[in-house]
Amino acid sequence: MITTLLRPLRMGPIRTSTRFSYLTFAALAVLLFTGASLYLFPTSFTSEHRPSTWGVLHEAPGDHPIDNLVADANTQWRSLLAQESHDIHAASARYRQLRGRHPPPGFDQWFEFARANDAVLVEEFFDQIYHDLSPYWGLEPGELRKQASGQSPRIYVRNHNATAVGRAGPHWEDSWLEMIQGVAKYLPDVDVPLNGMDEPRVIAPWETITEYVQRDYASREMGNASEVVGEYMTLVDPKVEAPEVFKGPFGNQGVWNMARAGCPGDSPSRDSDMPAPMDFASPPGEFENYRRMSEEGYVKNWTLAKDPCYRPELQALHGSFIEPITVATSTELIPLFGGSKLPINNGILIPPAMYWADDPLYSGGPDHGEDWSKKKDVFFWRGLASGGRNRAETWTGFQRHRFVSMINSTQVALALANDSHAVNFRLPDSEYYRLESARAGQLPEFLNRSSDVAFTGLACHPNTHEPFCDYTDAYFKTQPLMPMSEMYPYKYLPDIDGNSFSGRYRAFLLSTSLPIKATLYNEWHDSRIIPWAHFVPMDTTYMDLYGIMEYFLGFNGQGGHDAMAKKIALDGKSWAEKVLRKEDMQIYVYRLLLEYARISDDRRDGLGYVGDL
């Protein structure tokens, strides 16, 4: 199931004459190993990386949909860990089985580097790399090299040394350079163009991407070991010969129109007229569409829940589609590496610079919270009213404004008095979510004692007199900025998209608090953390917000699941400490750049590692 975390691409058949018998043997070996592991160890993992709090999955089996989601997630986690590779032979075999090619040259050195850094080596953890890079097999290697070497900002590696060119964001290139320098001595010559903006910047049409991915699959084969090439080509040093500048076909053609073009032709966002902007006074039926892709109202398919291709209502519910801060997007496939992207984007993910930098603004410092029992039973959030350029006529669609409003007891009380409608949200069906606080007529009171949520700035556009804002002053009272370290005394930490992904997410996962994650953005680690096992997913409509709160906190001292919340929080923390370390970021980037260098090499179809055969 972990592969379902990535949006599937339409792919052509894999043509190879040598693959079938090898893969049959490898598949049988994996099945025998997995079956034996689960038979011999039905309630624990065969790996040393077993969750520290593994035990009772839920207090009342099947009584609540979240019970079943948590149980399924832990089963998925256990199944995934059974695939861990402990030697180069197993790792190479699993690679060939999943990728349809020999591993890239240098794979053995990469494996030893990963093992020396105590990595959990599950091949599926790197699925995001192959999802990102697959379309680039549709471009000619020479064109890839030309585009990559001519961009700025970028990092280039020559003769095992990494150098940065240009500026990316608030000194992001410094962090990315440091990340790559740590593995540069193992890397081939390669150019890594960087996205220096918050927003992702590449959306090629679905038809183009499908054609390129089919070229990837059509070229997959494993040639005879004696014919495989084990050395990458060398590239010209830009200090000796300056590359031709490549500025890219970046432009602004309307955010939602560009987004729709990246969707399958038969998807709801592509196959229908664009709906009118959301009218919260009489909200349309799109809110109800979420029920059909959920487990009784709670996120079941995290991939689908985040995908704007199947959620056309998101165009009026998220600042990324209403009016981003920056729009400079290419509708042609060009190489560009960045820290996050929407499911319809075609950039190449790398660990975000703020995850590497150890800035207390994003990490909270070395102390990530005290014991669970000492924390407050409160959903806590502070943040800027970001997400794009919110204006008087558009702010009601922005995700952070909607979240803060929906958890404000005064605004909820007003909505209850107005047939469940407020100026920028509608209340969920309390009977569908079995909300005891609503049945008792005490939802505002429940929110008031169970949450502490506020903006630290209103970020109006045009911003003329911050912290005040003419069109939102009546709805929001701001609070002072708060260091992240002061958020950890609270048990529940919602994490909401800003201009793009939230830079707090890794720190929340590493904390002793429970992250409640609402996002449309993908990140490098999505193949290795599991919703409901390591964090709680929340839909971006927030229709499930009150249900999640009541499930964990209970109402009037009844029906809470504190032990479950603690288990997910501490499982997520212990797992993040094993798979989201700085070492894991370098291991990921090392592997990514081996693969990208192969795609950019004129002899790419013949390159590979066969030292294990």
Salt bridges, closest charged atoms under 4 A:
GLU84 OE2 - HIS49 NE2 3.38
GLU123 OE2 - ARG99 NE 2.93
GLU123 OE2 - ARG591 NH2 2.39
GLU124 OE2 - ARG94 NH2 2.20
ASP127 OD1 - ARG99 NH2 2.92
ASP132 OD1 - HIS131 ND1 3.82
ASP132 OD1 - LYS341 NZ 2.65
GLU173 OE2 - ARG167 NH1 2.60
ASP191 OD1 - ARG154 NE 3.57
ASP191 OD2 - ARG158 NH2 2.88
GLU207 OE2 - ARG270 NH2 2.87
GLU211 OE2 - ARG215 NH2 2.47
ASP216 OD1 - ARG101 NH1 2.91
ASP216 OD2 - ARG220 NH2 3.05
GLU244 OE1 - LYS146 NZ 3.98
ASP266 OD1 - ARG10 NH2 3.28
GLU288 OE1 - ARG291 NE 3.02
GLU288 OE2 - ARG426 NH1 3.46
GLU295 OE1 - LYS300 NZ 3.40
GLU296 OE1 - ARG434 NH2 3.46
ASP307 OD2 - ARG7 NE 3.74
GLU313 OE2 - ARG311 NE 2.79
GLU323 OE1 - ARG391 NE 2.68
ASP358 OD2 - LYS582 NZ 3.28
ASP377 OD1 - LYS491 NZ 2.67
ASP429 OD2 - ARG291 NH2 3.36
GLU431 OE1 - ARG439 NH2 3.29
GLU436 OE2 - ARG439 NH1 2.67
ASP452 OD1 - ARG382 NH2 2.84
ASP470 OD1 - HIS465 NE2 3.11
ASP495 OD2 - LYS517 NZ 2.76
ASP497 OD2 - HIS318 NE2 2.96
GLU523 OE1 - HIS525 NE2 3.49
ASP526 OD2 - LYS306 NZ 3.59
ASP526 OD1 - HIS525 ND1 3.35
ASP539 OD1 - ARG311 NH1 2.90
ASP562 OD1 - LYS491 NZ 2.67
ASP571 OD2 - LYS567 NZ 2.60
GLU577 OE2 - LYS573 NZ 2.83
ASP584 OD2 - ARG581 NE 2.76
GLU595 OE1 - ARG598 NH2 3.10
ASP601 OD1 - ARG603 NE 3.72
ASP602 OD1 - ARG145 NH1 2.92
ASP612 OD2 - ARG96 NH1 2.83
